[in-house]
């Protein structure tokens, strides 16, 4: 752990949230009770689904190589699952959490114990619901501390702070998406953004904002998490720079910036030097969208307050210079600045790959007789809109249940076209529950190619079960001859969620050393709902520790 104050705070919270009182314990016990709680402080009075009555939910603290046991109890009328976003789940796919992919959901009055080991990971991640749109309010932080005695690879901070970014709807969020699906149209955008559950003053949703108190001359470690449902965000602190040292629980070479670009599901850990004149400074988040797609354009604010500065209204604080909504250059500069600190010899798969995949991702339009315009907006990968099964894919695989899925997901678009040019005449997608089969320990390269059907759009894409290296990125259509010549195989950033640029592509590589059924999907929840998702079936290996573990006895049934 870093500074002494940081150690004391982290260990205090370990004791608070874990049933174990020994700070050096290798097993961390938590209980997450899912309940509805009425809230009156955000925009409108309404009951929301929460964990332990908190919004955002409790922080899960552990150390690298610890085993985490979380008993989730469902006390709401909705089915529930929890996904430990970014946790690799080595051989423990049963604990990954996406409904109908690795488990059936936890039904009302039932419980399920998630058990997993944090192997070789340290840093900031998040947990969230992984069914319907529940993650709008069911989410929280995961902080993985280094092993005892192992320091951070950056200057020790005086203190650590968790900052969770989100979205808020005045209406019930499930009603919002259900109405949109019935109409075949995009859903209403959120009414406000939030910083640690609070929007700050806003025309649509006004309430007092979060305050971050600092001492002059001290350095703070900010663990920034984007738990928003549908929006990539800019994060700024007026008058201050941040030094990024980790993203998605993977250390980076120190990178100084005045603006953090962060997509849903991504985390960014950065050092903040409290080196400005004492006073109040605005912390602000705002949406990024460089195309015609609608967003919630409300800016959420909080306050960075130096000790000794008089409490004041936000208007009296130093304002942040918010990037334009379509500030593509700002997003590109941020992503270009991220480099792995020490990927290690052979960690980045180089040379020939075993599976070279081209995934064209985007939206389409299918006929719908009952919808408002006789059509429905859909989304897909390689022209396939994924259909959620009634039986979890991993259970079907383990128990040899036939008829649940087919292992024939296309490795490339079945009918190539100008992906970032004019839309094809036929914008329909096919439907099916199709997975892509990969042998154990194979090297996989995926080029995520954005499309311009209806409108080009940035897609924050999340792969379960693995970290990957982002080896290349570009605008326009991917060139399989020339673009690989410019790949970065020396120090590419390591992530679990990556933004595919609007009208462009991103190339990622990973080694399939984790057997199981692993979801890949756009982390804009509206696109996931529309079908922009698929799954990898990674086969068992031949060694004694290369097969998925047996399912737990309390695995939920569909």
BAPABA-701223 format. One record per residue (C-alpha): residue in three letters; x, y, z. Coordinates in pm, whole numbers, plus 32768, in hexadecimal, padded with zeros to 4 digits. Example, Ala and Ser with C-alpha at 12.3 -4.5 7.8 and 13.67 -1.06 7.14 Angstrom:
BEGIN
ALA84CE7E3E830C;SER85577F9682CA;
***
This chain:
BEGIN
UNK800080008000;UNK807081687FCB;UNK8069827480DB;UNK802482268248;UNK7ED982E08242;UNK7E6F821C810E;UNK7EC680D781BA;UNK7E00813182F1;UNK7CCF81988226;UNK7CD58062814B;UNK7CFC7F73826C;UNK7BEC80228334;UNK7AFF7FF3820F;UNK7B6A7E8B81E9;UNK7AF97E52834F;UNK79B97F18831D;UNK79407E5F81EA;UNK79D37D068224;UNK79647C0E8328;UNK7AD37BBC8364;UNK7B7C7C9B8466;UNK7CE07C2E8412;UNK7D767D1F8318;UNK7E697C168299;UNK7D557B17825A;UNK7D5F7A7A8100;UNK7BE57A4E80F2;UNK7AFC7B7A80E3;UNK798F7B41813A;UNK78797C2C80CD;UNK77017C2480D0;UNK76457CE57FC4;UNK74D17D04800A;UNK740D7D837EDF;UNK72EA7E5C7F54;UNK72127F777ED8;UNK724680C07F87;UNK718281FF7F5C;UNK7258832D7F0B;UNK71E484957F1D;UNK7329854D7EE8;UNK735B85137D74;UNK727285BC7C7D;UNK713785047CE1;UNK70BD84287DFB;UNK70C082BE7D8B;UNK712C81677E05;UNK726C80E47D6A;UNK73187F927D75;UNK744E7FA17E50;UNK754D7EC57EFD;UNK75417EE98077;UNK7464801E8048;UNK758780E87FBA;UNK75A581B07E75;UNK76B2817F7E00;UNK76DB80327EAE;UNK77E77FC77FA7;UNK79527FB37F40;UNK79EE7E5B7F30;UNK7B537E647FB8;UNK7C4E7D477F94;UNK7DBB7D067F46;UNK7E617C697E1B;UNK7E427AEB7E2F;UNK7D2E7AFB7F38;UNK7BFC7A207F17;UNK7AB67AE37F20;UNK796C7A4B7F91;UNK78327B197F5D;UNK76DA7A9A7FBF;UNK75D57B527EF2;UNK74717B447F7B;UNK73507BB67EA0;UNK723A7C6E7F59;UNK719E7D177E29;UNK70987C987D35;UNK718E7CA87C11;UNK728B7B9D7BB8;UNK73EF7C057C13;UNK75587BB87BBA;UNK769F7C667C15;UNK77C97C7F7B29;UNK79267CBF7BB3;UNK79927D937A8E;UNK7AFC7D557A2B;UNK7B3C7C387B1F;UNK7BD77B2B7A45;UNK7B1F7A097AEE;UNK7C2D790A7A9F;UNK7B7077BE7A7F;UNK7A5278557B4D;UNK796878C37A39;UNK784278637B19;UNK788E79A17BE1;UNK78A27A907AB8;UNK77377AFA7ACF;UNK769D7B51797A;UNK753B7AC87978;UNK750179A2788C;UNK7671799C7825;UNK771F79077956;UNK75F978E17A42;UNK748278ED7A5E;UNK74157A1E7B29;UNK73D87A207C9E;UNK72607A197CCB;UNK71937ACD7DD3;UNK71D97A4A7F30;UNK730679817EBA;UNK747C79AF7EEE;UNK75BF79507E42;UNK7728794C7EBB;UNK782879DC7DCB;UNK798579597E12;UNK7ABB79BF7D50;UNK7C2E7A057D7C;UNK7CD17B4B7D10;UNK7DF87AAB7C61;UNK7F067B9A7BEB;UNK7E277CCD7BF8;UNK7E407E117CBA;UNK7D9B7F647C89;UNK7C3C7FE97C4E;UNK7B177F277BBD;UNK799F7F307BEF;UNK787D7E4A7C32;UNK77227E777BA3;UNK75DD7DC47B57;UNK75E47D067A0F;UNK74787CD879B6;UNK738F7DCE7909;UNK73EE7F377965;UNK74167EFE7ADB;UNK757B7F797AD9;UNK74F280DD7AC9;UNK74DB80CC7C45;UNK757A7F7D7C9D;UNK76EF7FBE7C89;UNK782080037D5E;UNK799A80037D6C;UNK7A947EE87D88;UNK7BE57F4C7E1B;UNK7CF57E447E00;UNK7E1B7EA77EDA;UNK7F7B7E237E92;UNK7FFC7D037F60;UNK806F7D6580BE;UNK81C87E0080A9;UNK81B07E497F34;UNK81AC7FC17EE8;UNK80FA80747DD1;UNK81DE80B87CA3;UNK81A582307CCC;UNK81D783347DE1;UNK811382DB7F17;UNK7FCF83A27F3E;UNK7F5D84538077;UNK7DFE83C78051;UNK7D1E83087F60;UNK7BC6836A7EE0;UNK7AC882A57E15;UNK7A04836F7D14;UNK78E782B97C67;UNK7841835A7B38;UNK76E082FF7AD5;UNK7596835B7A31;UNK7441839E7AC9;UNK72DF83827A43;UNK71B384207AED;UNK70DF83037A61;UNK710F81957AB5;UNK7230812A79D8;UNK719B7FD67982;UNK705B8082790E;UNK712E81687832;UNK71D1804D7771;UNK70977F737769;UNK6FCB808B76CB;UNK70DD80CB75CD;UNK70F27F5C756D;UNK6F7A7F4A753C;UNK6F88807C745B;UNK70C0800673A2;UNK7167815773E4;UNK729681CC74AD;UNK724B82057620;UNK723D835776C8;UNK738E83D7773D;UNK73D283FD78B0;UNK736B8537796D;UNK74B685747A1B;UNK761684F97A58;UNK769484AF7BB4;UNK77DD84BA7C70;UNK77D783CA7D97;UNK765D83BF7D78;UNK7629853B7D70;UNK75ED86187C3F;UNK7640876C7CD2;UNK757988997C55;UNK74CF88417B0D;UNK739C88C67A54;UNK730687697A3D;UNK737386DD7B8A;UNK73FD87CA7C8F;UNK749187577DD5;UNK75C787A37E9F;UNK76FD87097E06;UNK781586327E8C;UNK793D86E27F33;UNK7AA6866C7F2C;UNK7B73870B8044;UNK7CEC872B8017;UNK7E1687C080CC;UNK7F0A88A38016;UNK804887F17FB4;UNK7FB886917FD2;UNK7F8A858F7EBD;UNK7E4984C57E99;UNK7E0083837DDF;UNK7CB1839C7D2A;UNK7C0A82577CC4;UNK7B1C82CD7BB1;UNK7A0D81DB7B3A;UNK7913820C7A21;UNK77D881507A8C;UNK76FC820E7995;UNK7604814578CE;UNK762B81D97773;UNK772882F17769;UNK789B83217745;UNK79098446781B;UNK7A0E85557848;UNK7A8E858F79AB;UNK7B3C86D57A0B;UNK7BAB87917B42;UNK7BC689067B09;UNK7D2B89887B13;UNK7DC788357B55;UNK7E7787237A92;UNK7E6185B07ADB;UNK7F7084AB7AB0;UNK7ED883647A39;UNK7F8882367AD1;UNK7E92811A7A94;UNK7D6580C079C0;UNK7C837F8F79E8;UNK7D627F077B00;UNK7E9E7F0A7A28;UNK7FBA7FFC7A71;UNK801880FA7966;UNK814481D27926;UNK80F9831D79D7;UNK803283FA78EC;UNK7FDC8563793E;UNK7E9585F478C0;UNK7D9486FE7916;UNK7C7286297893;UNK7C1D84BB78D0;UNK7B51840A77C5;UNK7A9D82DE7858;UNK799781F477C8;UNK789181267880;UNK793C80057932;UNK7A9280A97927;UNK7B5E811B7A51;UNK7C76821A7A63;UNK7D5682447B92;UNK7E13838E7BA1;UNK7EE7845D7C8B;UNK7E6985BA7CE2;UNK7F6286B77D6C;UNK7EB887BB7E47;UNK7FA688CA7DCE;UNK7EBE89EC7D7D;UNK7E648B1C7E52;UNK7D728AC27F67;UNK7C0B8AE27EF4;UNK7AEB8A257E57;UNK7B0D89827D00;UNK79FE88E37C2F;UNK7A0E876F7BDF;UNK793C872E7AAA;UNK78CF860F79CB;UNK783086367875;UNK77D285497759;UNK789C84FB7623;UNK77E784B974DB;UNK787D851B7389;UNK775584BA72B3;UNK75DF84FD729F;UNK7579840C73B6;UNK74C284B274D9;UNK756084CA7632;UNK7507855E7780;UNK75BC86AA7760;UNK75A1870778CF;UNK76EB87477980;UNK771086B47ADB;UNK77F087737BC9;UNK789E873D7D14;UNK799288167DD5;UNK7B0287EE7E21;UNK7B2A88B37F64;UNK7C7989097FFF;UNK7C8A89098179;UNK7C5E8A6B81F3;UNK7B8B8AD480C8;UNK7A338B558125;UNK79128A7780B5;UNK786F8B217F8E;UNK776E8AE97E84;UNK77E98A417D47;UNK77C38B897C8B;UNK78CD8C287D67;UNK79CB8B137D26;UNK7ACB8B097C0E;UNK7A148A757AE3;UNK7A9389547A13;UNK7AD0897D789E;UNK79E58870781B;UNK7A4387CB76CE;UNK794987E975B4;UNK785786C87598;UNK78FC8660744F;UNK7A66869374BF;UNK7AF085677401;UNK7C5285EF7413;UNK7C4385ED7590;UNK7BDA847F7599;UNK7CE8841D749F;UNK7DF884D57561;UNK7D92842676A2;UNK7D8E82CB7607;UNK7ED883097552;UNK7F7B8368769C;UNK7F32821B7746;UNK804F811F7747;UNK80847FE8781B;UNK81838014792F;UNK821D7EBB790B;UNK81647DC6782A;UNK827D7CCC7861;UNK83347BE67777;UNK82457B29769A;UNK810E7BB77741;UNK809F7C687603;UNK80537B5A7501;UNK81367BA173D8;UNK81677B067284;UNK80637A2071EE;UNK7F167A05729D;UNK7E3F78CE72AA;UNK7CF679857279;UNK7CEF7ACA71B3;UNK7B8E7B5371CF;UNK7AE47C807135;UNK79AE7CE971F8;UNK78DA7DF47150;UNK78117E967267;UNK76F07F887248;UNK75797FB67229;UNK74777F50712A;UNK73017F4F70E8;UNK721E7E1F70E6;UNK70AB7E107090;UNK6FB77E1771B5;UNK6E437E15716F;UNK6DE57E8272CF;UNK6EE67F9E72E7;UNK6EA2811072B4;UNK6F3C812E7158;UNK6F157FC470EE;UNK70837F8A713F;UNK71677F557268;UNK72C37FDB72A7;UNK73B07EB872E8;UNK75267E86730E;UNK76137D6C72C4;UNK776D7CE27283;UNK77B77C5B7126;UNK76477C8B70D3;UNK75D67BAD71F5;UNK74F17C397303;UNK752F7B56742A;UNK73FC7AB174C2;UNK74127A707637;UNK73CD79007683;UNK72E07879778B;UNK73F6779F781A;UNK7549782D7879;UNK764D77E1776D;UNK775577667861;UNK765F76787906;UNK75F475F677B2;UNK776075BC7756;UNK77BF7513789E;UNK7691742D78A8;UNK768973EE772F;UNK752F74857702;UNK74E77496758F;UNK741C759674D2;UNK748376C175A7;UNK758D775174BF;UNK765577087386;UNK77D077277372;UNK77D577CD721B;UNK77F87941725D;UNK789579D87122;UNK7A057A3D7135;UNK79C17B5B7044;UNK78917C0C6FB0;UNK77DC7B166ECA;UNK77B07C256DC1;UNK78CC7D276DCC;UNK78767E906D79;UNK78FE7FEF6DAD;UNK78D37FE86F27;UNK790F815C6F63;UNK787881D76E1C;UNK771881E36D98;UNK762580F76E44;UNK75D67FB76D85;UNK74827F966CE2;UNK74237E7D6DD0;UNK744A7EEC6F3B;UNK73AB7DB56FCD;UNK74627CCC70BA;UNK743B7B5970EF;UNK73ED7AD47248;UNK747779B0730A;UNK752C7930743E;UNK767C78ED739E;UNK77D178D17447;UNK793478C273C2;UNK7A0577957428;UNK7B7577C4748C;UNK7C6A76B774FB;UNK7D1B76E37649;UNK7E4D77C97645;UNK7E0F783F74E2;UNK7E77799F7480;UNK7D4D7A6F7414;UNK7D4B7BB9735A;UNK7C057C76732F;UNK7BE37DA87255;UNK7AAE7E5C72D3;UNK7A357F1971A2;UNK7936802B71DB;UNK782A805870D1;UNK77678181704E;UNK761780D57025;UNK751781DC7093;UNK7632829C7142;UNK779B825871A2;UNK77D482527317;UNK78E1820B7418;UNK78B480B574BC;UNK795480687610;UNK797C7EF075EE;UNK79B17E047715;UNK7A447CA67711;UNK79F87BC6783C;UNK7AF47ACE78C5;UNK7C2D7B707836;UNK7D047CA3782A;UNK7D727CFE76CB;UNK7E747DE0762B;UNK7DFB7EFA7549;UNK7F027EDD7437;UNK7E707FC3732D;UNK7D6780C372DC;UNK7D05819071AE;UNK7BF9824E70F2;UNK7B4181BE6FC8;UNK7B4480546F5A;UNK7C517F6D6FE4;UNK7D617F1C6EE7;UNK7DDC7DB66F2E;UNK7F187DEE6E60;UNK7F9B7F3F6ED7;UNK7EFB7F82702B;UNK7FA77E5D70E0;UNK80F87EF67081;UNK80A980127173;UNK80387F367296;UNK80D67F7C73E8;UNK81517E317472;UNK824B7ECD7565;UNK817A7F83766A;UNK80097F807602;UNK7F117FD77711;UNK7E757EAE77C4;UNK7CFE7EC777FD;UNK7BB87E08781B;UNK7AE17F147773;UNK7B4B7FE17645;UNK7AA580F5757A;UNK7A8980B87405;UNK7AA482117363;UNK797F829C72A0;UNK79A382347136;UNK7ADD816F7187;UNK7B7180317216;UNK7C347FA8733E;UNK7D0D7E6E733F;UNK7D357DA1747C;UNK7DF87C6674CE;UNK7DDE7B6B75E9;UNK7E417A09763D;UNK7D1979207679;UNK7DA5788577B7;UNK7C5F7889787A;UNK7B6877727824;UNK79F777C4782C;UNK78E8788E7780;UNK794679FE7768;UNK78687B207703;UNK78D97C367619;UNK77F07D5F75F3;UNK77D07ED575CB;UNK77BC7F717725;UNK76BB806E76B1;UNK75937FBA7748;UNK74A880227631;UNK75867F747532;UNK75A27E3C7608;UNK74277E357623;UNK740C7E5674A9;UNK74F17D2A7472;UNK76577DAD7454;UNK76EC7C86750C;UNK777A7B2874DC;UNK78377A2475A5;UNK797C79637589;UNK798677F575E2;UNK7AE977B1765B;UNK7B2A763D766C;UNK7BCC758C7791;UNK7D3E75457777;UNK7DE973FA77B7;UNK7E9E745478F9;UNK7E16741D7A5A;UNK7DD675937A8E;UNK7D5675E07932;UNK7BE975827959;UNK7AC8764679E8;UNK7A7975E87B4E;UNK7933752F7B9C;UNK7804760F7BD8;UNK77AC76697D40;UNK768B75B27DE3;UNK75BA76F07E08;UNK75D577557C99;UNK748477F47C41;UNK739677397B60;UNK72D677D27A40;
***
